Amino acid sequence: MIRPVTGCLSVSLLALAVAGISSTAQAATDAWLIGGGNFLDNSQGQIEQNVLWLDRLLQPRVQSLSIYYAAGVDADGKVPQKDVVFWAPPAETSAAMQPLARVFAPVGDNGKNYKFHDVQGVRGSTAKDSLVPALTRDFAAVKPGDDILLVYNGHGGGNPNTSLNHLKLWGEQTLDVGELSALFNKAPASSTVRFLMTQCYSGGFQKLIFEQPDSRRFNQQKRCGFMAESAWRESEGCALGINKEDFRDYTTYFFAALSGSTRLDTVLPTDPDLNHDGKVSYREAHLYTLQTAVSTDLSRATSEVFLEEWQPWFVRWDNTPNNPDSEYWHIAEQVAASNHLTLDSRLLWLQQRELERQMQASKTQQEALLINIGEEQKSLQAQLAAQWPELRNPYTLGYVQVIRNDLDAVQDSILAQPQYADLKASQDQYLQLQQQELELERHFTQIEKVLRMKKLARLQAAFQRYASIEERQQYQQLLSCEEGVLE
């Protein structure tokens, strides 16, 4: 279990946060759930599964829930076009056309399916020309003092200027940090705005707390949020597979903490309720995720990025000691113990270098395998074309006639070729290497997490020593916002 904060800085700041929250009744929350990909082949099944799950979790806990998803719905409430792609493992049989697919299709393409989304109560599409006017109306209708929660489950893009990091909307349109901030400004200044951004490069949206993305003046609205990744890295959460046991994304852990059970309806591995008040705040859910998640995501909260960006140059060489009472230090200890890691920074860096070497070796092996697979496919295709030359020209009448009349004979011929077993082994090995590389990346991130948690713990102590009154007030405001409760 993550232990409660007991350090002097943590006590002074977090106590103020809790006092600020408890002094007034929890405001009603209006929630927005925006999901789906930017085009069909990038609108993966895991995203839809996340939105379906969040719909069920949020509905009973918020005053209102507005959902905007991919292609949206038409005037009759029907999805106008297929907007979800997902993958299910195909059977290794001729009936599933797996022999033909192995010879003619890219690795793993068989099993890919397309469908209309199953999300209920969708108010509209995420296409920019539809979404922006809708959010403008929605936020303008928020009552003064009400809370806003925006959850995004989709894709994101990065930019060298991280203020231009953006959400990827349906129809391959974008909405950047400044544009989303301007939409939030439509709501009353008295509203508290919280955002949960799960997309790649989501860290750029930390700048939503400011009046302008490139300014340092806090917005009149109290704003805070949580991001799955930094402004420069991709995140987990957009797989084609729909097996919930495989989900390791930020959404899965964060909302498990808020709901009280895992995605699979099992008991949480640790209690996220740090102050034992019977409620799990957004910040507690985030800290739970940092401790528990084993993914490629190195997630962050706005208060954490604030500390990192505050850091004066001299703090790196300051003699501020480690801060073992910090919640971040305890997370570092727990993550290290769970992953059989040391807390020694030098040894952790050495382990990272070894993992980088292993990941590069895996990439090299995958590239070589792809070349080999291509050569094996061409050889088998040539042998088949000698008997069925129509197979060289897909989408023609002759090709369709062969598939209709001779499919069994074609696949029997494939299975009879000695090379087919080699092709199958190469393709299976390629997919295994991809999974192994993902596991290496996840382990690499756990090392990064330990290093980052130690850094944040030390920054908290330095902040107590050197921060100005204004900086302390700003940090306090972020903590107070992040400590809000969804109920």
C-alpha positions as CSV (number, residue, x, y, z in Angstrom):
1,M,0.0,0.0,0.0
2,I,1.1,3.6,-0.7
3,R,1.7,5.1,2.7
4,P,0.2,8.5,3.6
5,V,2.4,11.6,3.2
6,T,4.2,12.7,6.4
7,G,7.0,15.0,5.3
8,C,7.0,18.6,6.5
9,L,6.3,20.0,3.0
10,S,3.7,17.5,2.3
11,V,1.9,18.1,5.6
12,S,1.9,21.9,5.2
13,L,0.7,21.8,1.6
14,L,-1.6,18.8,1.5
15,A,-3.2,19.8,4.8
16,L,-4.2,23.1,3.2
17,A,-5.5,21.2,0.2
18,V,-7.7,19.0,2.3
19,A,-8.9,21.9,4.4
20,G,-9.8,23.8,1.3
21,I,-11.8,20.9,-0.1
22,S,-13.6,20.0,3.1
23,S,-14.6,23.6,3.9
24,T,-17.1,23.6,1.1
25,A,-19.5,21.0,-0.3
26,Q,-18.3,19.0,-3.3
27,A,-19.6,20.7,-6.4
28,A,-21.7,18.8,-9.0
29,T,-19.7,17.4,-11.9
30,D,-20.6,17.7,-15.5
31,A,-18.5,15.2,-17.5
32,W,-17.4,15.0,-21.1
33,L,-16.1,11.8,-22.7
34,I,-14.5,12.2,-26.1
35,G,-13.3,9.1,-27.8
36,G,-12.5,7.2,-31.0
37,G,-9.8,7.5,-33.7
38,N,-9.2,10.0,-36.4
39,F,-10.0,7.6,-39.2
40,L,-11.4,4.0,-39.4
41,D,-8.1,2.1,-39.4
42,N,-6.9,4.2,-36.5
43,S,-10.0,3.8,-34.4
44,Q,-9.0,0.7,-32.5
45,G,-11.2,-1.6,-30.5
46,Q,-9.4,-0.9,-27.2
47,I,-10.5,2.8,-27.4
48,E,-14.1,1.8,-27.9
49,Q,-13.9,-0.7,-25.0
50,N,-12.5,2.1,-22.8
51,V,-15.3,4.5,-23.7
52,L,-17.9,1.8,-23.1
53,W,-16.4,1.1,-19.6
54,L,-16.1,4.7,-18.7
55,D,-19.7,5.4,-19.8
56,R,-20.9,2.8,-17.2
57,L,-18.6,4.1,-14.5
58,L,-19.3,7.8,-14.9
59,Q,-23.1,7.7,-15.5
60,P,-24.1,7.2,-11.8
61,R,-21.3,9.4,-10.5
62,V,-21.8,12.7,-12.4
63,Q,-24.6,15.2,-12.8
64,S,-24.4,14.9,-16.6
65,L,-22.4,13.0,-19.1
66,S,-21.9,14.1,-22.7
67,I,-20.3,11.6,-25.1
68,Y,-18.8,12.5,-28.5
69,Y,-17.4,9.5,-30.4
70,A,-15.7,9.2,-33.8
71,A,-18.3,9.2,-36.6
72,G,-21.1,10.1,-34.1
73,V,-24.7,9.4,-34.9
74,D,-27.1,10.6,-37.6
75,A,-30.5,12.3,-37.2
76,D,-32.1,8.9,-36.5
77,G,-29.5,8.0,-33.8
78,K,-27.7,5.5,-36.0
79,V,-23.9,5.4,-36.6
80,P,-23.5,6.7,-40.1
81,Q,-20.4,4.7,-41.0
82,K,-18.2,2.0,-39.5
83,D,-15.8,3.7,-37.1
84,V,-14.1,0.9,-35.1
85,V,-11.4,-1.6,-36.2
86,F,-10.5,-4.5,-34.0
87,W,-8.6,-7.8,-34.1
88,A,-9.4,-11.2,-32.9
89,P,-7.0,-14.2,-33.2
90,P,-8.0,-16.2,-36.3
91,A,-8.3,-19.9,-36.1
92,E,-5.4,-21.8,-37.6
93,T,-7.8,-23.4,-40.2
94,S,-8.6,-23.2,-43.9
95,A,-12.2,-22.2,-42.9
96,A,-10.7,-19.0,-41.4
97,M,-8.6,-18.6,-44.6
98,Q,-5.5,-18.5,-42.4
99,P,-3.2,-20.4,-44.9
100,L,-4.2,-17.9,-47.7
101,A,-3.7,-14.9,-45.5
102,R,-0.3,-16.1,-44.3
103,V,0.9,-16.3,-47.9
104,F,-0.7,-13.1,-49.3
105,A,-1.4,-10.7,-46.4
106,P,0.9,-8.7,-44.1
107,V,1.7,-10.4,-40.8
108,G,-1.2,-10.5,-38.5
109,D,-3.8,-8.9,-40.8
110,N,-6.1,-11.9,-40.8
111,G,-8.5,-11.4,-37.9
112,K,-9.0,-7.7,-38.5
113,N,-12.6,-6.6,-38.4
114,Y,-14.6,-3.4,-38.9
115,K,-17.8,-2.4,-37.2
116,F,-20.1,0.5,-36.1
117,H,-19.4,1.6,-32.6
118,D,-21.7,0.3,-29.8
119,V,-21.4,3.4,-27.5
120,Q,-24.9,4.5,-26.4
121,G,-26.1,8.1,-25.9
122,V,-23.5,9.6,-28.3
123,R,-24.3,13.2,-28.9
124,G,-22.2,13.7,-31.9
125,S,-19.0,13.2,-33.9
126,T,-15.5,14.2,-32.9
127,A,-15.1,15.8,-36.3
128,K,-13.8,19.3,-35.6
129,D,-16.5,21.2,-37.4
130,S,-19.1,19.3,-35.3
131,L,-17.2,19.0,-32.0
132,V,-16.1,22.6,-31.5
133,P,-19.6,24.2,-31.8
134,A,-21.0,21.4,-29.6
135,L,-18.4,22.0,-26.8
136,T,-18.9,25.7,-27.2
137,R,-22.6,25.3,-26.4
138,D,-22.0,22.7,-23.7
139,F,-19.4,24.7,-21.7
140,A,-21.4,27.9,-22.0
141,A,-24.3,26.1,-20.4
142,V,-22.3,25.0,-17.3
143,K,-23.7,26.5,-14.1
144,P,-21.4,28.8,-12.1
145,G,-19.5,26.8,-9.5
146,D,-20.1,23.4,-11.2
147,D,-17.1,21.1,-11.8
148,I,-16.0,20.1,-15.3
149,L,-14.4,16.8,-16.0
150,L,-13.1,16.1,-19.6
151,V,-11.8,12.6,-20.4
152,Y,-10.2,12.0,-23.7
153,N,-9.7,8.5,-25.1
154,G,-8.2,8.7,-28.6
155,H,-5.0,9.6,-30.4
156,G,-2.8,12.6,-30.0
157,G,0.0,14.3,-32.0
158,G,3.2,16.0,-30.9
159,N,5.0,19.1,-32.1
160,P,8.4,20.6,-31.3
161,N,6.4,23.5,-29.8
162,T,4.5,21.4,-27.3
163,S,1.8,24.1,-27.1
164,L,0.8,22.8,-30.5
165,N,0.4,19.2,-29.3
166,H,-3.1,18.2,-30.3
167,L,-6.0,15.7,-30.2
168,K,-6.5,13.8,-33.4
169,L,-10.2,14.1,-34.3
170,W,-12.4,12.2,-36.7
171,G,-11.7,13.1,-40.4
172,E,-8.0,13.6,-39.6
173,Q,-8.6,17.0,-38.0
174,T,-6.9,18.3,-34.9
175,L,-7.6,20.4,-31.8
176,D,-4.5,21.8,-30.1
177,V,-3.8,22.9,-26.5
178,G,-4.7,26.5,-27.1
179,E,-7.9,25.7,-28.9
180,L,-9.1,23.4,-26.1
181,S,-8.2,26.1,-23.5
182,A,-10.3,28.6,-25.4
183,L,-13.3,26.1,-25.3
184,F,-12.9,25.7,-21.5
185,N,-13.0,29.5,-21.3
186,K,-16.6,29.4,-22.4
187,A,-17.5,27.9,-19.0
188,P,-17.9,30.2,-16.0
189,A,-14.7,31.5,-14.4
190,S,-15.9,30.0,-11.1
191,S,-15.9,26.4,-12.6
192,T,-13.2,23.9,-11.6
193,V,-11.9,22.2,-14.8
194,R,-10.2,18.8,-14.6
195,F,-9.0,16.9,-17.6
196,L,-7.7,13.4,-18.1
197,M,-5.7,13.0,-21.3
198,T,-4.7,9.5,-22.2
199,Q,-3.3,10.0,-25.7
200,C,0.2,10.0,-27.0
201,Y,2.1,13.3,-26.3
202,S,-0.6,14.2,-23.8
203,G,1.9,15.9,-21.5
204,G,1.6,19.1,-23.6
205,F,-1.9,19.6,-22.3
206,Q,-0.4,20.4,-18.9
207,K,-0.4,23.9,-20.3
208,L,-4.1,24.1,-20.0
209,I,-3.7,25.4,-16.5
210,F,-2.4,28.8,-17.9
211,E,-4.2,31.7,-19.5
212,Q,-2.3,31.0,-22.7
213,P,-0.3,27.9,-23.4
214,D,3.0,29.7,-23.5
215,S,2.3,32.0,-20.5
216,R,3.0,31.3,-16.8
217,R,-0.1,33.1,-15.5
218,F,-2.7,30.7,-14.1
219,N,-6.1,30.7,-15.8
220,Q,-9.0,32.4,-13.8
221,Q,-10.7,29.0,-13.7
222,K,-9.2,26.5,-11.3
223,R,-7.7,23.9,-13.6
224,C,-5.7,20.7,-13.2
225,G,-5.3,17.4,-14.9
226,F,-3.6,14.1,-15.4
227,M,-1.7,12.9,-18.5
228,A,-0.8,9.4,-19.5
229,E,2.6,10.5,-20.9
230,S,5.0,13.3,-21.4
231,A,4.7,15.9,-24.2
232,W,7.3,13.9,-26.2
233,R,6.3,10.2,-25.9
234,E,3.7,7.9,-27.1
235,S,1.3,6.1,-24.7
236,E,-0.3,2.7,-24.4
237,G,-4.0,2.2,-25.0
238,C,-4.7,1.9,-28.7
239,A,-4.4,-1.8,-29.4
240,L,-6.5,-3.6,-32.0
241,G,-7.2,-6.4,-29.5
242,I,-10.2,-6.3,-27.3
243,N,-9.1,-8.7,-24.6
244,K,-9.4,-6.6,-21.4
245,E,-6.9,-8.9,-19.6
246,D,-4.2,-7.3,-21.9
247,F,-5.1,-3.7,-21.2
248,R,-2.4,-1.8,-19.4
249,D,-3.3,1.8,-20.3
250,Y,-3.6,4.8,-18.0
251,T,-7.4,4.7,-18.2
252,T,-7.5,1.1,-17.0
253,Y,-5.6,1.8,-13.8
254,F,-6.9,5.3,-13.0
255,F,-10.6,4.5,-13.2
256,A,-10.1,1.2,-11.4
257,A,-8.9,3.2,-8.4
258,L,-11.9,5.5,-8.7
259,S,-14.4,2.7,-9.1
260,G,-13.0,0.4,-6.3
261,S,-12.2,-2.7,-8.4
262,T,-10.0,-3.7,-11.3
263,R,-11.1,-3.7,-14.9
264,L,-11.9,-7.5,-14.5
265,D,-14.0,-6.8,-11.4
266,T,-11.4,-8.2,-9.0
267,V,-10.0,-6.7,-5.8
268,L,-7.5,-3.8,-6.2
269,P,-3.9,-4.9,-5.4
270,T,-3.5,-2.0,-3.0
271,D,-5.8,0.5,-1.3
272,P,-5.8,3.9,-3.2
273,D,-7.5,5.7,-0.4
274,L,-4.4,7.3,1.2
275,N,-6.0,9.5,3.8
276,H,-8.6,6.8,4.7
277,D,-11.6,9.1,4.4
278,G,-13.6,6.5,2.5
279,K,-13.2,8.4,-0.8
280,V,-10.7,8.1,-3.6
281,S,-9.7,11.5,-5.0
282,Y,-8.4,12.0,-8.6
283,R,-4.9,12.5,-7.2
284,E,-5.1,9.3,-5.2
285,A,-6.2,7.5,-8.3
286,H,-3.2,8.9,-10.1
287,L,-0.8,7.9,-7.3
288,Y,-2.3,4.4,-7.3
289,T,-1.7,4.2,-11.1
290,L,2.0,5.3,-10.7
291,Q,2.5,2.5,-8.1
292,T,0.5,-0.2,-9.8
293,A,0.7,0.2,-13.5
294,V,3.2,-1.9,-15.5
295,S,3.0,-0.3,-18.8
296,T,5.0,2.0,-21.1
297,D,3.3,5.0,-19.7
298,L,5.2,7.4,-17.4
299,S,2.1,9.3,-16.3
300,R,2.1,12.7,-14.6
301,A,-0.1,15.2,-12.9
302,T,-0.1,19.0,-13.4
303,S,1.3,19.5,-9.9
304,E,4.2,17.2,-10.7
305,V,5.0,19.0,-14.0
306,F,4.8,22.3,-12.1
307,L,7.5,21.1,-9.7
308,E,9.7,20.0,-12.5
309,E,9.3,23.3,-14.4
310,W,9.9,25.3,-11.2
311,Q,13.2,23.7,-10.5
312,P,15.9,26.4,-10.4
313,W,19.3,25.5,-12.0
314,F,21.1,25.4,-8.7
315,V,18.8,22.7,-7.2
316,R,20.5,20.1,-9.3
317,W,23.7,20.7,-7.3
318,D,22.0,21.7,-4.0
319,N,22.6,19.5,-1.0
320,T,18.9,18.9,-0.3
321,P,18.7,15.4,1.1
322,N,16.4,12.7,-0.1
323,N,12.9,13.0,1.1
324,P,11.9,9.5,2.4
325,D,8.6,10.8,3.9
326,S,7.3,11.9,0.4
327,E,4.5,9.9,-1.2
328,Y,6.7,9.8,-4.3
329,W,9.6,8.2,-2.4
330,H,7.3,5.5,-1.2
331,I,6.1,4.9,-4.7
332,A,9.7,4.6,-5.8
333,E,10.2,2.0,-3.1
334,Q,7.1,0.0,-4.1
335,V,7.8,0.0,-7.8
336,A,11.4,-1.0,-7.2
337,A,10.4,-3.9,-4.9
338,S,7.6,-5.1,-7.3
339,N,10.0,-5.1,-10.3
340,H,13.1,-6.4,-8.5
341,L,14.9,-3.1,-8.9
342,T,17.4,-1.2,-6.8
343,L,17.0,2.4,-5.7
344,D,20.6,3.1,-6.6
345,S,20.4,5.6,-9.5
346,R,23.7,4.6,-11.1
347,L,22.7,0.9,-11.2
348,L,19.3,1.8,-12.6
349,W,20.9,3.8,-15.4
350,L,23.2,0.8,-16.2
351,Q,20.1,-1.5,-16.3
352,Q,18.4,1.0,-18.7
353,R,21.4,0.8,-21.1
354,E,21.2,-3.0,-21.1
355,L,17.5,-2.9,-21.8
356,E,18.1,-0.4,-24.7
357,R,20.6,-2.8,-26.1
358,Q,18.1,-5.7,-25.9
359,M,15.3,-3.6,-27.5
360,Q,17.6,-2.6,-30.4
361,A,18.6,-6.3,-30.9
362,S,14.9,-7.2,-31.0
363,K,14.2,-4.5,-33.6
364,T,17.1,-5.7,-35.7
365,Q,15.8,-9.3,-35.5
366,Q,12.3,-8.2,-36.4
367,E,13.5,-6.3,-39.5
368,A,15.5,-9.4,-40.6
369,L,12.4,-11.6,-40.1
370,L,10.2,-9.3,-42.1
371,I,12.7,-9.5,-45.1
372,N,12.7,-13.3,-44.7
373,I,8.9,-13.5,-44.5
374,G,8.6,-11.4,-47.6
375,E,10.9,-13.7,-49.5
376,E,9.1,-16.8,-48.3
377,Q,5.7,-15.3,-49.3
378,K,7.0,-14.5,-52.8
379,S,8.2,-18.0,-53.3
380,L,4.9,-19.5,-52.3
381,Q,2.9,-17.0,-54.3
382,A,5.0,-17.9,-57.4
383,Q,4.3,-21.6,-56.9
384,L,0.5,-21.0,-56.5
385,A,0.5,-18.6,-59.5
386,A,1.8,-21.4,-61.7
387,Q,-1.5,-23.3,-61.2
388,W,-3.8,-20.3,-60.5
389,P,-2.4,-17.2,-62.3
390,E,-5.5,-15.3,-61.4
391,L,-4.2,-15.0,-57.8
392,R,-1.7,-12.5,-59.1
393,N,-4.5,-10.0,-59.8
394,P,-6.8,-9.5,-56.8
395,Y,-10.0,-7.5,-57.2
396,T,-10.6,-9.0,-60.7
397,L,-13.3,-11.4,-61.9
398,G,-10.8,-14.2,-62.4
399,Y,-9.5,-13.8,-58.8
400,V,-13.1,-13.9,-57.5
401,Q,-13.8,-17.0,-59.5
402,V,-10.8,-18.8,-58.1
403,I,-11.7,-17.9,-54.5
404,R,-15.3,-19.0,-55.1
405,N,-14.6,-22.3,-56.9
406,D,-11.1,-23.4,-55.9
407,L,-10.4,-21.9,-52.5
408,D,-10.2,-25.3,-50.8
409,A,-7.8,-26.6,-53.4
410,V,-5.6,-23.5,-53.2
411,Q,-5.3,-23.7,-49.4
412,D,-4.7,-27.5,-49.6
413,S,-1.8,-26.7,-52.0
414,I,-0.4,-24.1,-49.6
415,L,-0.5,-26.6,-46.6
416,A,1.2,-29.2,-48.7
417,Q,4.2,-26.9,-49.4
418,P,7.2,-27.6,-47.2
419,Q,8.0,-23.9,-47.1
420,Y,4.6,-23.1,-45.5
421,A,5.8,-24.4,-42.1
422,D,8.8,-22.2,-42.3
423,L,6.7,-19.2,-43.2
424,K,4.3,-19.9,-40.3
425,A,7.2,-20.2,-37.9
426,S,8.8,-16.9,-39.1
427,Q,5.5,-15.0,-38.7
428,D,4.8,-16.4,-35.3
429,Q,8.3,-15.6,-34.2
430,Y,7.9,-12.0,-35.5
431,L,4.7,-11.5,-33.4
432,Q,6.4,-13.0,-30.3
433,L,9.3,-10.6,-30.7
434,Q,6.9,-7.7,-30.9
435,Q,5.3,-8.7,-27.6
436,Q,8.8,-9.3,-26.0
437,E,9.9,-5.8,-27.1
438,L,6.7,-4.4,-25.6
439,E,7.5,-6.1,-22.3
440,L,11.1,-4.8,-22.4
441,E,9.7,-1.2,-23.0
442,R,7.4,-1.7,-20.0
443,H,10.3,-2.8,-17.8
444,F,12.4,0.1,-19.0
445,T,9.5,2.5,-18.0
446,Q,9.5,1.0,-14.5
447,I,13.1,2.0,-14.1
448,E,12.3,5.5,-15.4
449,K,9.5,5.7,-12.9
450,V,11.7,4.9,-10.0
451,L,14.2,7.6,-11.1
452,R,11.4,10.1,-11.6
453,M,9.7,9.4,-8.3
454,K,13.0,9.9,-6.5
455,K,13.4,13.2,-8.4
456,L,9.9,14.4,-7.5
457,A,10.5,13.6,-3.8
458,R,13.7,15.6,-3.8
459,L,12.0,18.5,-5.6
460,Q,9.3,18.6,-3.0
461,A,11.9,19.1,-0.3
462,A,13.7,21.7,-2.4
463,F,10.5,23.5,-3.0
464,Q,9.9,23.8,0.7
465,R,13.2,25.5,1.1
466,Y,13.3,27.8,-2.0
467,A,9.8,28.5,-3.4
468,S,8.3,31.9,-3.2
469,I,5.0,32.6,-1.5
470,E,3.3,32.9,-4.9
471,E,4.8,29.7,-6.2
472,R,3.6,27.9,-3.0
473,Q,0.1,29.3,-3.6
474,Q,0.1,28.1,-7.2
475,Y,1.3,24.6,-6.2
476,Q,-1.3,24.5,-3.4
477,Q,-4.0,25.4,-5.9
478,L,-3.1,22.5,-8.2
479,L,-3.0,20.1,-5.3
480,S,-6.3,21.2,-4.1
481,C,-7.8,20.8,-7.5
482,E,-6.3,17.4,-8.0
483,E,-7.6,16.3,-4.6
484,G,-11.2,16.6,-5.8
485,V,-13.5,13.6,-5.6
486,L,-15.8,12.2,-8.2
487,E,-19.1,11.4,-6.5
